Amino acid sequence: FGVLASISQKFHLNKKGRSDTSNEFRQHFLIPQISFAYRRVTIDSTSTGFKVLNYNVGIKYQVEGMTKDSNRIAFSVMPYYHFFNIPNEDVAHFNKYVNDSLFANINKGAAIQAWGIKTILQYNNFLFFFDIRQTIKTSKNNMSDNNPFKGTLVNVGFSTNIKLALGKKKKEDDK
């Protein structure tokens, strides 16, 4: 079970919306973005598990364009700060299943911080993304070298949007 919420605001960098060198439509944006993700992880049953909270704050640069045959192309790059947290009341459950010394001290809390950068290339409704982040303050947290939360983490993938129409098209005779 999980929820993802994101707040962002687009700011135009070029008011014209056209490049000076061609007739192609091109827009540039700066987009501050804040996102929050809540996940409930269950192990074997709904009564056994823990919560995971993720916070991201970043600023995205995005360029969007239209090709001559009206296909939408967009590219964005966003540096961001990431905060991963297991709430204090769930650290004991997390430790029981993950069995990691990082969160052994329940009073210490279970938080990891990271810096990252995410790039997205979009063609119409198809998205390809590349996300890389580096955990910070790892020596302070006494993370072992084989800890899965330590170091550089990479996430690569793609997604697509599908538009479904639930209504019936009117026939010429039905007008």
N, C-alpha and C positions, 0 to 999 in steps of 0.2 A: 504494500500500500504506500502511496506517496502523493505529494502535491508539489508542484513547481509554480512559483509566481515570479513575475519579472516586471519591472517598471523601467521604461526608457523614454527618451524624448529626442526626436530628430531635429538637428539644426543644420540648415542649408549652408554650405560654404560658398557656393556660387549661385547667385540669384538668377542669372540668365538661364541656366539649365542646359546650355549648349556649348560644345567645344568650339574653339576658334578655328580649328583646322579642318573640320568636316561637317557634314549635315547630320551626323549621328547625335542622338539625344544622350546627354551625359549629365549626371548630377553627383555632387560630392556632399557628404554629410559627416558631422561629428555627432555621436550618439552616446551620452552617458547612460549607463545601465546598472541597475541593482537587481539581483535575483536572490531568491530564497527557496530552498528545497527541503522538504520534510519527508523522511522515509521511515516506515516502521518495518523492521526486519524481523521475521519470525523464523524460529528454528523448530522443526518437527510439529509444532502446534501454535495456535494463535495466542496461547497463554505464556509462551516462552519466546522472548526476543528482546529487542532494544530499539531505541529511536536514534536516528542520525539526522543532524541538522547541517546544512551547507549554506554558506553565504558567499556571494560573489559581488564585487564592486569593480567596474571597469569603464573604460572609455573606448568606443569603437570608431574607427575611421571606415567609411563605406563609400564606394563609388558604384553607381548604378548606370546602366546604359541599355539602349534598345538597338538591336541590329536593324539593317535595312528591311529584313523580312519580319519585323516586329517580335523578335524573341528577346526576352528580358535576360540580361546578364548583370550580375552583381559580384563584387569582391569586397570583403571586409577583413580588417585586422583589429584585434582588441587585446591590449594588455590589461591584466586584471589582478586583483588580490582575492585570494580564496581562504575561507575559514571553515574548517571541518570540525564538528563538535558532537560528542556523545554527551547528552545531558547527565549531570552528576548522579541523578537517581537511577540511571541505566548503566553506569560504568561497570558495576559488579556483574551484571548480566553479559555485557559486552566482553569483559575479561574472561568469564566462564567459557565462552564459545570461541573467542579469538585467541585466548591464551597468550597474550603479549605483555611483556614487562613494561611497555610504554605507559599503560594505564593502570598499573598495579596499585598506585596510591589513589584511592577513591577521592580523597579530599583535594587532590591536585587538579582534578578535572580531566577531561579527555578531549583536548583540542589540538589541532594541527593547523599551521598556517602555511600558505604557499603563494608564490608569484607565478603567473602564467601568461601565455599569449595564445589566442585562438584566431585561426584564419578560416574563412568560409568562402568558397567559390560556388556561385549559384547560376544555373542555366534554366530559365523558366521555373518549373516546380521541383527541379532536382538540385540537391545540395550536397557538396562534398566538404567535410570539415577536418581540420588538423588542430589539435589542442595539445600543448605541452606545458607542464608546470613543474616547478622546482620547490620542494619542501624547504622551508627556512627554519632556523633555530633548532636543527636536529641534534646538535651536540648538547644543548641545554636540556633537551628532552631525553637524553641518554638512549637514543634509538640504536638498536643493533644494526649492523650492516645488512643483515638479511631481512630486516623489517620491511613489509610491503608498502608502508607509508613513507619510507625514507627515500630521498633522492629525487630523480627526475621521472615523471610519469607522462606517458604519451597516450593520447586517445585519437584514433583516426576512424572515420566512418562516412556514411552517406545517409541521406534521408530524402523522402519525396512527399509532396502534397498531392492528394487525390481529391478532385472536385466531383461530388456526387450531386445529381439533380433528382429530387424526389417528385417534382411536379411533372405533369404530362404536357407535352408540346401540343399546341393547338394546330389543328389541320386547317388548311385554307378553307375547307367547306364548313368548319365549325364557327367561323366568324360571324 
